[in-house]
Amino acid sequence: MKKSLYVFLMIILYSTSFALTFRSSISQTAIGECKLGNNEVKSGIQYLNPNTGKSKSLVTEPLNLPFDYELKQNYPNPFNPSTTIFFSLPTDQYVSLKIYNVLGSEIAELAGKEYMKGKHNIVFNADKYVSGVYFYKFETKNFSKMKKMMLVK
């Protein structure tokens, strides 16, 4: 059991884009550790310091934060009456998310505020709109992308 957990966690930690230094033993409950520049980020529930013998709980920034912008396809698509739009940010910044009809007219603004880095989602409720193709445009200072979605009533 411990060996399979160890292998599973090693695969997860290895799949990140950080340079990893992996440490574990039967006497330690730490799962792993990685270096990010000069900073060390540990992951796990507890870490047993081999020098002092003291343990401490670790609450650190998750290792799975996005490193790039991403706008995913809405889900479900086609949808009725609501759908969810997912996006990721590598840094804290202002986000604009607008919905357009096929004529290019803006029909809704879902986001127009500052978001923290990480993964986010916004629900679009299209109760008052007719069936058809719509577009959603995601914009930040350094990134812009548009995708298509279909409302079927």
C-alpha positions as CSV (number, residue, x, y, z in Angstrom):
1,M,0.0,0.0,0.0
2,K,2.7,2.5,1.0
3,K,4.8,1.6,-2.1
4,S,1.8,2.2,-4.5
5,L,1.0,5.5,-2.8
6,Y,4.7,6.5,-3.0
7,V,4.8,5.6,-6.7
8,F,1.5,7.5,-7.4
9,L,2.6,10.6,-5.6
10,M,6.0,10.5,-7.3
11,I,4.3,10.4,-10.7
12,I,2.1,13.4,-9.7
13,L,5.0,15.4,-8.5
14,Y,7.1,14.5,-11.5
15,S,4.4,15.6,-13.9
16,T,4.8,19.2,-12.8
17,S,7.2,21.4,-14.7
18,F,9.4,22.1,-11.6
19,A,12.8,20.6,-11.0
20,L,12.0,18.1,-8.3
21,T,14.0,16.7,-5.4
22,F,12.0,13.8,-4.1
23,R,12.5,12.6,-0.5
24,S,10.6,10.1,1.5
25,S,11.1,7.3,4.0
26,I,9.1,5.2,6.3
27,S,9.8,7.6,9.3
28,Q,8.7,10.7,7.3
29,T,5.2,11.6,6.4
30,A,6.4,14.2,3.9
31,I,5.4,13.2,0.3
32,G,7.9,15.4,-1.6
33,E,9.6,18.7,-2.1
34,C,10.5,20.8,-5.0
35,K,12.6,23.8,-5.7
36,L,11.2,26.8,-7.4
37,G,14.1,29.2,-8.0
38,N,15.6,29.9,-4.5
39,N,12.4,29.0,-2.8
40,E,11.5,25.5,-1.6
41,V,7.9,24.3,-1.9
42,K,6.9,21.2,0.0
43,S,3.9,19.1,-0.5
44,G,2.3,16.7,1.9
45,I,0.4,16.5,5.1
46,Q,3.3,16.8,7.5
47,Y,7.0,17.1,7.4
48,L,9.4,15.5,9.9
49,N,12.6,17.5,10.2
50,P,15.3,14.9,10.4
51,N,17.7,17.3,12.2
52,T,15.3,18.3,15.1
53,G,12.8,15.4,15.0
54,K,9.9,17.9,15.1
55,S,7.1,17.8,12.7
56,K,4.9,20.5,11.3
57,S,1.8,20.7,9.1
58,L,2.4,22.3,5.8
59,V,-0.1,24.5,4.0
60,T,1.6,25.7,0.9
61,E,0.5,27.1,-2.5
62,P,-0.7,24.2,-4.6
63,L,1.8,22.9,-7.2
64,N,-0.9,22.6,-9.9
65,L,-1.4,26.3,-10.5
66,P,-1.5,27.2,-14.2
67,F,1.6,28.5,-15.9
68,D,-0.2,29.9,-18.9
69,Y,-3.5,31.4,-20.0
70,E,-6.2,28.9,-20.9
71,L,-9.8,29.2,-22.1
72,K,-11.6,25.9,-22.3
73,Q,-14.7,25.0,-24.3
74,N,-17.9,25.7,-22.4
75,Y,-19.6,22.7,-20.8
76,P,-22.2,21.4,-21.7
77,N,-22.2,22.4,-25.3
78,P,-24.8,22.6,-26.8
79,F,-26.6,23.8,-23.7
80,N,-30.1,24.7,-22.4
81,P,-30.5,27.0,-20.6
82,S,-27.1,27.4,-18.8
83,T,-23.4,26.5,-19.4
84,T,-20.1,26.9,-17.6
85,I,-17.1,28.6,-19.1
86,F,-13.7,27.6,-17.6
87,F,-10.5,29.7,-17.7
88,S,-7.0,29.8,-16.1
89,L,-4.7,32.7,-15.2
90,P,-1.0,32.5,-14.5
91,T,-1.0,35.8,-12.5
92,D,-3.6,38.0,-10.8
93,Q,-5.1,40.4,-13.4
94,Y,-8.2,42.0,-14.8
95,V,-10.4,39.7,-16.9
96,S,-13.1,40.5,-19.4
97,L,-15.5,37.8,-20.5
98,K,-18.2,38.8,-23.0
99,I,-20.9,37.0,-25.0
100,Y,-21.6,37.9,-28.6
101,N,-24.4,36.9,-31.0
102,V,-23.6,35.8,-34.7
103,L,-24.0,39.4,-35.8
104,G,-21.1,40.4,-33.5
105,S,-23.3,42.4,-31.0
106,E,-22.4,42.1,-27.4
107,I,-25.3,40.6,-25.5
108,A,-23.8,39.9,-22.1
109,E,-20.8,40.7,-19.9
110,L,-20.0,37.8,-17.6
111,A,-16.7,39.2,-16.1
112,G,-15.2,42.6,-15.9
113,K,-13.1,42.5,-12.8
114,E,-9.8,41.5,-11.2
115,Y,-9.2,37.7,-10.7
116,M,-6.6,35.9,-8.7
117,K,-4.2,33.5,-10.5
118,G,-5.6,30.0,-10.8
119,K,-8.5,28.2,-12.3
120,H,-11.9,29.8,-12.5
121,N,-15.4,29.2,-14.0
122,I,-18.4,31.3,-14.7
123,V,-21.9,30.2,-15.4
124,F,-23.8,31.7,-18.3
125,N,-27.6,31.5,-18.0
126,A,-29.3,32.0,-21.4
127,D,-32.9,31.9,-20.4
128,K,-33.8,35.1,-22.2
129,Y,-31.9,34.3,-25.4
130,V,-33.1,32.4,-28.5
131,S,-31.6,29.2,-29.9
132,G,-28.5,29.7,-32.0
133,V,-24.8,30.1,-32.1
134,Y,-23.1,32.5,-29.7
135,F,-19.4,33.4,-29.1
136,Y,-17.6,34.1,-25.9
137,K,-14.5,36.3,-25.8
138,F,-12.0,36.1,-23.0
139,E,-9.5,39.0,-22.7
140,T,-6.7,40.0,-20.3
141,K,-3.9,42.5,-20.8
142,N,-1.7,39.9,-22.5
143,F,-4.1,37.3,-23.9
144,S,-7.3,37.2,-25.9
145,K,-9.3,34.2,-27.2
146,M,-12.8,33.6,-28.6
147,K,-14.8,30.3,-28.7
148,K,-18.1,29.3,-30.1
149,M,-21.1,27.7,-28.2
150,M,-24.6,26.6,-29.2
151,L,-27.8,27.3,-27.3
152,V,-30.6,24.7,-28.2
153,K,-34.0,25.2,-26.7
